[in-house]
Amino acid sequence: MKKENETAFQALTIIADMVMKFGQLYVLNISSEDWEHLQSVRNGLEKVIHDNGYRMNYDKNMKQNIIKR
């Protein structure tokens, strides 16, 4: 049964896309303080995905960035 407050799959895929964009930041000049804030945001986004029964998929050979746990 679907939870009443479950986040829509489409929203979760957009969140997963944002998490994947964080991977592009490592080559840029970002202060350590900003990096800590960004890492906290990334962890929060991944928690939303996890709490809705999915996990991130970092395999670039697969189209979908999240998969059911």
Buried (B, 14 or more C-beta within 10 A) or exposed (E): EEEEEEBEEEEBBEBBEEBBEBEEBEEEEEEEEEEEEEEEEBEEBBEBBEEBEBEBBEEEEEEEBBEEE
